[in-house]
Amino acid sequence: MLPSLQPALAFFACEDPVDTTTIQIERQVHGDGTVCWLWMNRPEVHNAFDETLIAEMTAALLQIGNDSSVRVIVLAGRGKSFSAGADLNWMKRQGSASMAENLADAERLAELFRILSECPKPTIARVHGAAMGGGMGLAAACNICIASTQASFATSEVKLGIIPAVISPYVIRAIGERQAYRYFQTAERFHADRANVIGLAHEVVAPEQLDEMVSLLVAALLAGGPMAQAASTELIRAMANRPVTRELIGETADRIARLRATPEAKEGLTAFLEKRPPAWIRN
């Protein structure tokens, strides 16, 4: 049994000025920190992507990502699935479109994944049910992926005669090149335990414990300094897959030296020495 998160978190509908028909936004308040839940809301088609969902999610992520009151973003899906990937009717329309229209549409989808991956806030994918194709891409593009034991994943595109192109940078980053050779070509469907083994899912829990595990991670994220967390994600992107050279070592020293001089770092150290919570934690 997972320990409960205290204090309890309050939910209320988000009043952000984003007109949506395919997503819902809820805010979760914890002291002065806000957690935004971004729900894909096309349960009748297992939250499959179409032009509208892509546009609305892109706009919402841009807005939430730039909201200084938001500390964490949780991406989730209504209904039985996280996301079944691309809507087949949308794909059929694109198959008959001109090359210019097809390219523009693909670029809009690619931009959605880039914006999610580069979001300045910590992002958590709450995965239940199917996460197919682009749905698996969303899980990989988030900083953290928590999956139900009933979740399943696949890069299923080759079965439709296409490739997982726009999600590939994020899926390969998550599972590695070697695993990608297998799953991009076989399109095998695999379950959450396998996703955990190959690096896609950070945690796998029973369905009834999924939200509790998300809450535990949210609590851990809220305890960190927001500027430091944003700098940490930039650090990972800058350091990943680079050889250790004198230039890289110098860059790491420069990054920590600059951060130590910020008000947030000074407050964090002072709070630690004074044995009190830092200013960004207010219960």
N, C-alpha and C positions, 0 to 999 in steps of 0.2 A: 504494500500500500504506500502510495506516495504521500509525503507530508503535505498538509494543507498550506496554502498561501495566506498569510495574515499581514495586514488587515484585508478584509474582503474588498474586491474591486467593484466599482459601480459602473454600469453600462448606461449610455443614453445615445439616442440617434444623433448622428453627426449633422450639423447644420451648415456644413461646408457648401458653398455655392457651386456645386458640380451637379449638373442635370444628368441623371442616370436612369437607364432602363435595364441595364444588365449587371450592375454592381450595387452593393449597399455598403455604406460606411458607418461604423459605430465607433464611438469613443469610449475608452475605459479609463476612468480617472483614479489615480493613485497619488494622493498628496498633490504636489505641484506638477507631477509628471503625467502625461497623457499617452495612452497606447491606442493606436488607431487600428481597428479591424477592418480590413478590406475584403468584403465577401463577393465572390463571383456568384451571380444570381440568375443563372439560366438552368435551373435544376431539370427542366423537361428535356434538355439535350445534354445533360451531364456537364454543364458549364463549358461547352465547346466554344471555341473562338469564332467570332465573325467580325465584320467591319466595325460594328457598333461597340462590342465588348473591347476590342483593341483600342479604339479611340477613347472610350470612357475610362478604361483602366489607365491608359497613358496620362490623361488629364488629371485623374485623381492622384496618381503617384507623384506627378510634378507638384501638385498643390500641397499634398501631405508632406512630401519630402522637404519643402521649403517652409513648413509651418514650425516656428521655433518652439511652440508648446508641445509638439509631438516628440516623444522619446523613442518609441518602438512601433513598428508596423507589423501586423500579423496578416498574412494572406491566407484565405480559406475559401471553401466552396459550399454553397447551399446544396441540399439534397443528398443523393447517394454517392456522389463522386466529387473529388477535388477538381479535376478537369480532364475531359476526354480528348483534349487537343483541339484540332481544327474541325470546325463545322463542315460536314461534307458538302452541304449545299453551297456554302461560301467557296469552298475549294473548286466545286464544279463551275461556279460563275467565273472564278479566276482562270480556270483552264480554257475558257472561251474568250477571255479578254485579250486585248492587244498586248504586245510585249512591253510597251511603255506603261500601260495600266497595271500589268502583272508585276513589273519591277517596282512601281510606286507602292503597290499594296504590300509586297514583301518587305520593302524598306520600312513601312509603318510598323509591321510586326517586329522586325529586327530592332527598331527604335524602342519599342515597348520593353523588350528583354534588356536592352542596354540601360534604360532608365531604371528598371528594377535592380539590375546588378550594381549600378553605380549610385544607388540611393544613399544619401548621407546619413540616414537613420538605420539602425539595426533592423533587419528584416527576418521574419520567421515564417516558413511555410508550414501550415497545419494540414497535413495530408491524410485524407481518409478516402477509402474507395479507390477508384481508378485515377491514375495520373499518367495519361498516355500522351506521347508525342510532345506537343507544346506544353501540356500539363506537367510532364516530367521536366521540361525546360524551365518552367516557373519554379519548381521545387529546387532545381539546381542553381538558378539565378539568385535565390534568396541566400542570405548569409547563413541561416540555420534551417535545417529541415527536420521536423518531428513527424513521424509516421505512425499511424495505427497499424496493428498487426493485420488488419483486414485491407490495408492499402496494397495496390499493385501498380507496377510501373512498366513502361516499354517505350522505346523509340521505334514506333511501328510504321514509320513512313515508307520503308521499302516495299511493304505489302501493297501500297497504293501506287508504286512506281515512282516515288519521289524520294527525297533525302531529308534528314533532320538538319537542314543547313543553318537556319538562323539561331537554333538552340545549341548548335554544336560547341561554340566557345565555352558555354557554361556547363554543359553536360561533360565535356572532355575534362574541363577543370575539376569537376567533382569526382568523376570515376576514373580518370586517367586514360591515356591513349590505348593501353593494352585492352582494357575492358571495352572501350568504345569500338574497337575492331570487331569484337564479338556482337555486341548488342545493336550497333548500327546496321549490321548486315543480316543478322538472324531475325531481328524484330521480336525476339522472345519476350514474353510477359513474365516478369519476376515479382516476387513478393517482398514485403518490407524487410524481412530478415536479410535477404540477399542485398537489398539496397543499402542496408547498414554495413554489411561486409565489404562492399565495393566502394564505400565512401559517400554515397548519395544522401542517406538518412543518418543524422547524428544520433537520434534516439528512436527506438521502437517500443511502443507501449500498447496495452490493451485499449480497445475503443473507449471504454468508460474512463480511462485515465488520460486521454489525449489532451483535454483542456487543462487538466491539472498540471501536466508536464509543461505545456505552453506557459501556464501561469508561473511556474517555478523559474523558467528561463526569463520571462519578463521581469520577475523580481530581481534576478541576478543582473539583468541589463540595466534596470533602473538604479541599481546601486553604484554603477560606474559613472564617471564624468562624461557628459555628452560630447564635449570637445575632444576628449581623449579617445572616445569610441570612434568618432569620425576620423581622427588621425590614425587610429589602428587599422581601419579598413583601407585607408590610403597607403599605409605602410605595407600591408599584405600585397596589394596590387603592384606596388613599386618593387618589392623584394622577390616575389614569387618567380621561380625558375631562372634566377640570375646567378651566375657564378660569383663566389665570394672573392672579391678583388679589393684592393686598397680604396678604389673609388667608392665601392659599395659600403665598405666599413666607414669611410668618411661621411657618407650620406646618412648612415644610421646615427652617427654621433651628432650630426647637425640637426637631425629631426628631434632627438631627445633634448638637446640643448635648447632649441627653440621652444619646445613644449614646457620645459621646466620654468620658463620665465612668464608663463601665462597666469592670469588670476585664478583660473580653475586649478592648475597644478599647485599653486601656493595655498589655496584653500584646502585642497585634499590633504596635503602634508600637514598643515596646521591642525586640521580636524583630527587626523590620526594621532598626532602628538598630544592633543588635548583630550583624546578619548571621547570624541563626540561625532555624530554623523556630519558629513560635509553638507554644505548649503543646498546641494541639488537633491538631497534626500530629506523630505519633510513629510512626516506621517500625519 
